[in-house]
Amino acid sequence: MPPHSYISNTRKPLSLKPFLRSPGASIYKLLLPSPLRAGRCLLPFLAFWALLSISQLHPSLPISCSPHFHHVRLNWRPRRGPVDEFWKWAQSEVPQLVPCTNYSEPHRHASNSGKYMLVVVSGGLNQQRNQIIDAVVVARILEAVLVVPAFQVNQVWGDDSEFGDIFDVEHFKKTLKDDVVVVSSLPATHIRKRRVRAPLIPFDADEDWIRSNYSSKLDRDTVLLLRAFDSRLAKHLSVDLQKLRCKVAFEALRFKPWIESLANSFVERMEEEGPFLALHLRLEKDVWVRTGCHSGLGIEADLTIDRIRSSKPHLLTSRSKLSAQERSQAGLCPLNANEISRLLKGLGASRNIRIYWAGGEPFGGVKSLQPLKSQFPNLFNKWDLAKPRELDGITDKPSIMAALDYIVCLRSRVFLASHGGNMARSLHGHRTFIGSGKNIKPKKKLLVQLLLNGSLTDAEMMNRIQHIHRESPDLSSVMKNQSKIDVIAFPTPYCMCSRGRSSNVSASN
């Protein structure tokens, strides 16, 4: 970690403290020329007028939004100067939708059967989120009391954080009180009860499978124990359960207040000169190994990745017969810093755009970011934004560090991920749900083909990049295959409605 923050040295707001250290110094002497000091009594009125003007820049949110989202700025307006074409596009493309998570009448009240369910979740932060969401849904299907999920120690990162270290437990329980009864721990009457380990959930398990395989194992004399069920629950469930998924993901799972506060301070520092773009970079060594792709850093780097992959073939995720080049041309690889840079330029981003990049240490270190940094110098991450000692005590807590990235990306005006994954899909859906701004999903296959076309002029390249990325998704085409809709990434069909439509529409199966 650098001893001093780049942004704290070069970007912090002007401070008047150094000028006030001399005897008799006054802020009025700094603000007013000598002949006007008699008019210093006008300053309070000027300050009040300025605050009143600023308040008009923050229109109120639609009443259907959850109270704890009221600090999200849905309609950004520039603090100074004109808005360039990139930001105009980002604002105009945001769908005019609001959360709409009302349940059907039979679903509106939680049932406390007095039967308890324990869940153990594993993986990184966003894998844990997915499993918590599914755990709540399973508890609802079984009408079970859910004990706050236990976190398995992350074998890769050694993170021993618990649910209560990352998420606001009381908010979680309160938000879900009408859906599922959640308790912090087993009551004394059940501590010694026999644990019944549930059979492994198969992929694409639906409500009927859960009931037929788990109901008989859930009774008052035992405690049902579930583990290892990441992303196994079917994507297509009843409308009420889809809405419950959204409620858990976007309302109940709120980070601890101190984590939110620290992340929001990073957001404020990024917004000192206006809106910013958040970029989730997937450039870590293990990402290149798992995807079967090359980083674009040269032959030596490619050989290093190939050697690791050959020694650990089980890490390769899919399509093992494809070469690295074939994977890239098929749009299966993360975009590297050079490709991201060309994409942003093609979309019209100016050189002075402020970019927050989230992610782990890139393979190749600083060198791997140079193509992006050279074109967009205002590139920051949490290490750059943090003041001295602000990250002390959490640098060995990857889940908390990931939570900081998540919140900053959530609050950005534009979000772009260089590759898919749990964090990208969660942020895409969460940002859509709260209306925080534009999501850009790179059309990687088409983009790579364009970048390989050496006959295009810069103007032609920009025109084509903009064309393939400025087409709005067709909701009707998505709804044709409802069984594949992932409401965490795409909450629109089930969990949102237009601003003109009442949010009190009953759900139906």
KOLVOLUM-122416 format. One record per residue (C-alpha): z, x, y; residue in three letters. Coordinates in steps of 0.25 Angstrom, whole numbers, padded with zeros to 4 digits, always signed. Layout:
REM residues N
ZXYALA...
This chain:
REM residues 509
+0000+0000+0000MET-0004+0006+0014PRO+0009+0009+0022PRO+0004+0001+0034HIS-0004-0012+0034SER-0018-0010+0040TYR-0018-0024+0046ILE-0004-0022+0052SER-0009-0009+0059ASN-0022-0014+0064THR-0022-0029+0064ARG-0008-0034+0068LYS-0007-0042+0081PRO-0004-0035+0094LEU+0011-0033+0096SER+0018-0033+0110LEU+0030-0026+0105LYS+0026-0012+0108PRO+0023-0016+0122PHE+0037-0022+0124LEU+0046-0010+0121ARG+0046-0005+0135SER+0058-0009+0144PRO+0055-0022+0152GLY+0042-0025+0143ALA+0038-0039+0143SER+0028-0047+0135ILE+0025-0054+0149TYR+0021-0041+0155LYS+0011-0039+0144LEU+0005-0052+0144LEU+0005-0054+0159LEU-0001-0046+0170PRO+0009-0042+0181SER+0005-0053+0192PRO+0006-0064+0181LEU+0020-0061+0176ARG+0026-0072+0184ALA+0018-0082+0176GLY+0024-0078+0163ARG+0031-0092+0162CYS+0017-0097+0158LEU+0017-0089+0145LEU+0025-0099+0137PRO+0015-0110+0141PHE+0003-0102+0137LEU+0010-0099+0124ALA+0012-0113+0121PHE-0002-0117+0125TRP-0008-0106+0115ALA+0001-0111+0104LEU-0004-0125+0106LEU-0018-0120+0106SER-0017-0113+0093ILE-0010-0125+0086SER-0023-0132+0088GLN-0030-0122+0079LEU-0023-0127+0067HIS-0027-0142+0063PRO-0018-0149+0054SER-0021-0150+0039LEU-0024-0163+0032PRO-0012-0170+0027ILE-0016-0169+0013SER-0013-0154+0013CYS+0000-0149+0007SER+0010-0145+0017PRO+0012-0131+0013HIS-0003-0128+0016PHE-0002-0132+0031HIS-0002-0118+0035HIS-0016-0116+0030VAL-0026-0115+0041ARG-0037-0125+0036LEU-0046-0124+0049ASN-0046-0110+0054TRP-0051-0108+0068ARG-0053-0094+0074PRO-0042-0087+0082ARG-0052-0080+0091ARG-0067-0079+0093GLY-0079-0086+0086PRO-0079-0089+0071VAL-0090-0082+0064ASP-0100-0088+0054GLU-0092-0084+0042PHE-0079-0091+0046TRP-0087-0103+0051LYS-0093-0104+0037TRP-0079-0102+0031ALA-0073-0114+0039GLN-0085-0123+0037SER-0086-0122+0022GLU-0071-0126+0019VAL-0071-0140+0012PRO-0064-0151+0020GLN-0055-0155+0008LEU-0040-0157+0007VAL-0030-0157-0005PRO-0030-0170-0012CYS-0020-0169-0024THR-0015-0183-0026ASN-0013-0187-0040TYR-0015-0200-0048SER-0004-0210-0049GLU+0000-0206-0063PRO+0001-0191-0059HIS+0010-0192-0047ARG+0024-0190-0053HIS+0029-0179-0061ALA+0035-0182-0075SER+0047-0174-0079ASN+0048-0175-0094SER+0060-0165-0095GLY+0051-0156-0103LYS+0049-0142-0098TYR+0038-0132-0098MET+0038-0117-0096LEU+0026-0109-0091VAL+0023-0094-0091VAL+0012-0090-0082VAL+0005-0076-0082SER-0005-0068-0074GLY-0007-0065-0060GLY-0004-0075-0048LEU-0016-0084-0049ASN-0015-0084-0065GLN-0001-0089-0063GLN-0005-0099-0053ARG-0015-0105-0063ASN-0005-0106-0074GLN+0005-0112-0065ILE-0005-0123-0061ILE-0008-0126-0076ASP+0007-0126-0079ALA+0010-0137-0069VAL-0002-0145-0075VAL+0003-0143-0089VAL+0017-0147-0085ALA+0011-0160-0078ARG+0003-0163-0091ILE+0015-0162-0100LEU+0025-0168-0089GLU+0033-0156-0091ALA+0043-0149-0082VAL+0037-0136-0078LEU+0046-0124-0076VAL+0042-0115-0065VAL+0032-0105-0072PRO+0036-0092-0077ALA+0028-0080-0074PHE+0024-0070-0084GLN+0025-0055-0079VAL+0011-0051-0076ASN+0007-0040-0086GLN-0003-0034-0077VAL+0004-0033-0064TRP+0019-0034-0069GLY+0022-0045-0059ASP+0035-0052-0063ASP+0034-0062-0052SER+0039-0076-0055GLU+0034-0090-0050PHE+0045-0090-0040GLY+0041-0076-0035ASP+0028-0081-0031ILE+0028-0096-0029PHE+0037-0106-0022ASP+0044-0113-0034VAL+0050-0124-0026GLU+0037-0128-0019HIS+0030-0127-0033PHE+0041-0137-0039LYS+0041-0146-0026LYS+0026-0147-0025THR+0024-0151-0040LEU+0036-0160-0041LYS+0028-0173-0042ASP+0019-0166-0053ASP+0027-0158-0062VAL+0042-0155-0062VAL+0044-0140-0060VAL+0057-0133-0062VAL+0061-0118-0059SER+0067-0116-0073SER+0071-0124-0086LEU+0084-0132-0085PRO+0096-0128-0092ALA+0093-0138-0103THR+0080-0132-0106HIS+0083-0117-0105ILE+0086-0116-0120ARG+0075-0125-0125LYS+0065-0120-0134ARG+0052-0115-0128ARG+0039-0121-0134VAL+0027-0112-0131ARG+0015-0120-0129ALA+0002-0117-0136PRO-0008-0109-0128LEU-0016-0119-0119ILE-0031-0117-0123PRO-0042-0116-0112PHE-0046-0129-0105ASP-0034-0136-0110ALA-0033-0150-0104ASP-0022-0161-0102GLU-0023-0166-0116ASP-0022-0153-0123TRP-0009-0150-0115ILE-0003-0163-0119ARG-0006-0162-0133SER-0002-0148-0135ASN+0010-0147-0126TYR+0017-0161-0125SER+0023-0160-0139SER+0029-0146-0136LYS+0035-0151-0123LEU+0049-0158-0126ASP+0063-0158-0120ARG+0068-0149-0131ASP+0058-0137-0128THR+0051-0130-0116VAL+0036-0129-0116LEU+0032-0115-0113LEU+0018-0112-0108LEU+0011-0099-0106ARG-0003-0092-0106ALA-0011-0104-0100PHE-0019-0098-0088ASP-0031-0107-0085SER-0031-0114-0098ARG-0029-0128-0093LEU-0042-0136-0092ALA-0048-0135-0078LYS-0051-0150-0079HIS-0038-0159-0079LEU-0035-0173-0074SER-0037-0174-0059VAL-0022-0175-0057ASP-0019-0162-0064LEU-0030-0155-0056GLN-0023-0160-0044LYS-0010-0154-0049LEU-0017-0141-0052ARG-0021-0141-0037CYS-0007-0145-0033LYS-0001-0133-0041VAL-0011-0123-0036ALA-0012-0126-0022PHE+0001-0133-0018GLU+0013-0130-0028ALA+0010-0115-0030LEU+0014-0110-0017ARG+0019-0095-0015PHE+0033-0091-0011LYS+0035-0093+0004PRO+0036-0078+0006TRP+0023-0075-0001ILE+0016-0086+0008GLU+0022-0080+0020SER+0018-0066+0018LEU+0004-0070+0014ALA+0003-0079+0026ASN+0007-0067+0035SER-0005-0060+0029PHE-0014-0072+0032VAL-0009-0071+0047GLU-0013-0056+0048ARG-0026-0059+0042MET-0029-0070+0052GLU-0025-0062+0064GLU-0040-0062+0068GLU-0044-0075+0062GLY-0048-0080+0048PRO-0049-0071+0036PHE-0056-0070+0023LEU-0048-0068+0010ALA-0055-0060-0001LEU-0050-0059-0016HIS-0055-0046-0021LEU-0056-0044-0036ARG-0058-0029-0036LEU-0047-0025-0045GLU-0049-0016-0057LYS-0046-0026-0067ASP-0055-0036-0061VAL-0067-0027-0063TRP-0062-0024-0077VAL-0061-0039-0081ARG-0074-0044-0075THR-0082-0033-0081GLY-0088-0029-0067CYS-0090-0017-0059HIS-0083-0015-0045SER-0095-0009-0038GLY-0087+0004-0035LEU-0096+0014-0043GLY-0098+0019-0056ILE-0084+0026-0058GLU-0077+0013-0055ALA-0087+0005-0064ASP-0083+0015-0076LEU-0069+0013-0073THR-0069-0002-0075ILE-0078-0001-0087ASP-0068+0009-0094ARG-0057-0001-0091ILE-0065-0013-0096ARG-0070-0005-0109SER-0055-0002-0112SER-0051-0016-0110LYS-0062-0025-0114PRO-0053-0038-0115HIS-0051-0038-0100LEU-0066-0042-0098LEU-0066-0056-0094THR-0080-0061-0098SER-0094-0059-0102ARG-0092-0045-0107SER-0106-0042-0110LYS-0110-0042-0096LEU-0111-0029-0088SER-0104-0027-0075ALA-0118-0029-0068GLN-0121-0042-0075GLU-0107-0047-0072ARG-0109-0044-0057SER-0123-0051-0057GLN-0117-0063-0064ALA-0106-0065-0053GLY-0095-0061-0063LEU-0089-0049-0055CYS-0080-0048-0043PRO-0087-0045-0030LEU-0084-0031-0026ASN-0081-0027-0011ALA-0095-0024-0008ASN-0100-0037-0013GLU-0089-0045-0006ILE-0092-0038+0007SER-0107-0042+0006ARG-0103-0056+0002LEU-0094-0057+0015LEU-0105-0051+0024LYS-0115-0061+0018GLY-0106-0073+0021LEU-0106-0068+0035GLY-0092-0062+0036ALA-0091-0053+0048SER-0086-0039+0047ARG-0073-0042+0055ASN-0069-0053+0045ILE-0054-0052+0040ARG-0053-0051+0025ILE-0041-0052+0016TYR-0043-0047+0002TRP-0034-0051-0009ALA-0033-0044-0023GLY-0028-0032-0031GLY-0032-0017-0029GLU-0047-0016-0030PRO-0053-0006-0040PHE-0057+0006-0032GLY-0047+0004-0022GLY-0051+0004-0007VAL-0065+0009-0010LYS-0068-0004-0017SER-0065-0012-0004LEU-0073-0003+0005GLN-0086-0011+0005PRO-0078-0023+0009LEU-0069-0016+0019LYS-0081-0009+0026SER-0088-0022+0029GLN-0075-0030+0032PHE-0065-0021+0037PRO-0054-0032+0040ASN-0050-0032+0025LEU-0036-0034+0022PHE-0027-0037+0010ASN-0012-0039+0009LYS-0008-0024+0010TRP-0016-0023+0023ASP-0009-0035+0029LEU+0005-0033+0024ALA+0015-0027+0034LYS+0024-0015+0029PRO+0033-0020+0018ARG+0027-0034+0017GLU+0023-0032+0003LEU+0035-0025-0002ASP+0041-0030-0015GLY+0028-0038-0019ILE+0018-0027-0021THR+0021-0027-0036ASP+0020-0042-0037LYS+0005-0045-0039PRO+0007-0060-0039SER+0014-0060-0026ILE+0003-0051-0020MET-0007-0060-0026ALA+0000-0072-0019ALA-0002-0065-0006LEU-0017-0063-0008ASP-0018-0078-0012TYR-0011-0083+0000ILE-0019-0075+0010VAL-0032-0079+0003CYS-0028-0093+0003LEU-0026-0093+0018ARG-0039-0086+0021SER-0051-0093+0028ARG-0061-0088+0017VAL-0058-0083+0003PHE-0067-0076-0006LEU-0064-0070-0020ALA-0073-0058-0025SER-0071-0064-0039HIS-0065-0076-0046GLY-0051-0077-0052GLY-0038-0085-0052ASN-0035-0081-0037MET-0049-0084-0032ALA-0049-0098-0039ARG-0035-0102-0034SER-0038-0098-0020LEU-0051-0105-0020HIS-0045-0118-0024GLY-0032-0116-0015HIS-0040-0113-0003ARG-0049-0125-0005THR-0037-0134-0007PHE-0030-0130+0006ILE-0043-0128+0014GLY-0040-0114+0018SER-0054-0109+0019GLY-0067-0105+0013LYS-0068-0100-0001ASN-0080-0091-0005ILE-0083-0089-0019LYS-0093-0078-0020PRO-0106-0082-0028LYS-0105-0069-0035LYS-0118-0070-0044LYS-0127-0074-0032LEU-0120-0064-0023LEU-0122-0052-0032VAL-0137-0056-0034GLN-0138-0056-0019LEU-0131-0042-0017LEU-0140-0036-0027LEU-0153-0041-0020ASN-0157-0029-0011GLY-0168-0036-0005SER-0160-0045+0004LEU-0157-0042+0019THR-0143-0044+0024ASP-0147-0057+0031ALA-0153-0062+0018GLU-0141-0058+0010MET-0131-0065+0019MET-0139-0077+0019ASN-0139-0078+0004ARG-0125-0074+0002ILE-0121-0085+0012GLN-0130-0095+0005HIS-0124-0094-0009ILE-0109-0094-0003HIS-0110-0105+0007ARG-0114-0116-0003GLU-0102-0126-0004SER-0098-0130-0018PRO-0103-0143-0023ASP-0091-0151-0027LEU-0100-0161-0035SER-0105-0150-0044SER-0091-0145-0047VAL-0086-0158-0051MET-0097-0160-0061LYS-0089-0151-0070ASN-0075-0155-0068GLN-0070-0148-0080SER-0072-0135-0074LYS-0066-0137-0060ILE-0054-0128-0057ASP-0046-0135-0047VAL-0038-0123-0044ILE-0051-0116-0039ALA-0058-0129-0034PHE-0048-0140-0031PRO-0058-0149-0023THR-0062-0159-0034PRO-0048-0163-0038TYR-0038-0158-0027CYS-0045-0160-0014MET-0052-0171-0006CYS-0060-0172+0007SER-0052-0173+0020ARG-0057-0187+0022GLY-0052-0192+0008ARG-0038-0197+0006SER-0029-0187-0002SER-0022-0199-0009ASN-0033-0202-0018VAL-0028-0204-0032SER-0032-0194-0043ALA-0039-0199-0056SER-0042-0193-0069ASN
